[in-house]
């Protein structure tokens, strides 16, 4: 394999061991699923990157949303389920919680991932309420394009919280 005056690389080093381990892993995966073509997406790093969003995405969304919760709470008051009392205070509390979680994620605090997941799970009923309210508005007011778009976005954003939950929880494993 070596050319004139070129010695073949010695095997057994730490990098070589990782490469061999990866090759063995890929061989087992291909044996289990021979129809999967080899490609750049096969590497563990790329699979991990594309199966869940980065915790930084959650951090950015928490900073933006938390700030809006505190600056314009009226935007979120209609999202609070009617069974809960004092919607404005709930909006303020969730905004502060989002900002605290964002700060914890930036600082890589061990509590930040589980706390962020709890906040995301806690605001889920508000997002469902928002989708239901937007749908009711479309039914009452006809097919106003803006209302239809708001309802579509409200429903589309509900399943997007699942990868955000995974990203928040993954911060604990990434240490």
N, C-alpha and C positions, 0 to 999 in steps of 0.2 A: 504494500500500500504506500509505503514511503517512496519519495522520489530520490533522485541522486543526492546523496549527502544529507537526506532528511531521515531522522530516526522516528520510528513510530512512537506515539504517545504512550507513556507508561500507564497502565491501568491500576486501579486500586485506590486512587485518591478519593477525597470526599465528594468531589463533583461527579466523578465517574460512578461512584456508588449510587448517587441520587439518580443519575441518568439510567443506570441499569435497573434500579427500582421502578422508575417510571415506565421503562420499556416492558418490564414484567407485568406491571399493572395494566398497561394498555393491551398486552397479549391476552390477559385474563378477560378483560372487557370485550375484546373482539371475539374471543371464543364464546362468551355468553351472548353476544349480539353481533353475528358476523355481517349483518346487513348494514351496520353503521359504518359509513365511509370515514377514513382518517382525515383529519383536517385541523385547522388552527383552533377550532372550538373544543377540541378533545382535551386540551390541557386542563388540569384541575383548577388553575388560576382563572382561566377564562370561563369555565363552567360556573365557578363561584361568583365571578363578577356579573354574569348575565342572569343569574337565577334570583338575585335579590338586590335591591338598591343599596347604595352605600349609606352608612349611618350619617354621613354628611348631608345627604338629601333630607333625611328626617330633621337634622339640626337646622338646616336652612328653612324648611317649612315651618318648624316650630318658632323660629325667630320672627319670620314674617307674620304668621298667624297670631302669635302671642302679642306682637305689637299692635296689630289691627284690633284684637280683642280689647286692648286697653285704650286705644285712641278712638275707635268708633264702635262701641259695644252694641249699638242699635242694630248693626249689621247681623249680629249673631243672636239677638234676643228671640227672633222668630224661630230659631232652631231648637230652643229649649222646649222639651216636651211640656205640655200644659199641666201635667200632673205634678210637676216640680214647682215649688214656691220660689219667689224672688229671682226671676231670670237674669236681671242685670248683675246681681252679685255672683251668680253662677258663671256668667260670662267673664267677669273680672277674675274670678278664682281660676278658671280654666286658662285664661291668658297668662296669669302669673305662673301657673303650673307648667305651661309650655315653655316659657322663658327660662324657668329654673331647670327644666329638663335639657333645654338647648345648652345652657351653661355647663351642666353636668356632662353632656356628650362631648362638648369641646374640651373640657378638662379631663376627659376619660375617667370619670368617677365610676366606681364599681356599681353604684346604685342607679346610675343614669339610664342604662338599658332597660331594666325592669320597670323603673318609674315611667319612662317614655312609653313603654308598651301599655302600662296601666292608664296613662293619659289617653292614648289612642283608643283603648277599649272603652274608656269613660265617655269620650265624645262621640262614640259610634251611635248611641240613641239620638243624639242631636242631628247627626247626618241623616239618619233614617227619617226623622221628623221633617227635616228640610226637604228631602226628596218627596215625602208624602204631601207636604204643603205645596210644593211646586207643581206636583201632578194635579192636585185639587184646583189650583189656580188655572191650569190649562183647561181642565174640564168645565170650569165655570165660565171662563172668559173666552172660550173658543180657541182657535188655533193661532194665537198671536205668536209669530216666529220667535220673539225674544223669550216669551214664557216657555215655549217648547224647548228652546235651547237650554234654558236654565234647568228645566226638569231633566233633560237628557244628561246634562253635566252632573246634576245632583245624584242621579242613579248610577252613572258611570264611575263616580268617585268612591262609591261604597266598596266595591271589591279592591280598589287600589290601597285600602288601608291594610289589607292582609300582607302584601310585601313590605309595607312600612313597619308593621308589627315585627316581621321577621328581621328586618334590618335593625330595628331597635334592640331586639333580643340578641342579635349576633354580636353586639358590642361587648357583651360579657364574655363570649367565647374567644373574641379576637385578641385578648390580652395574653 
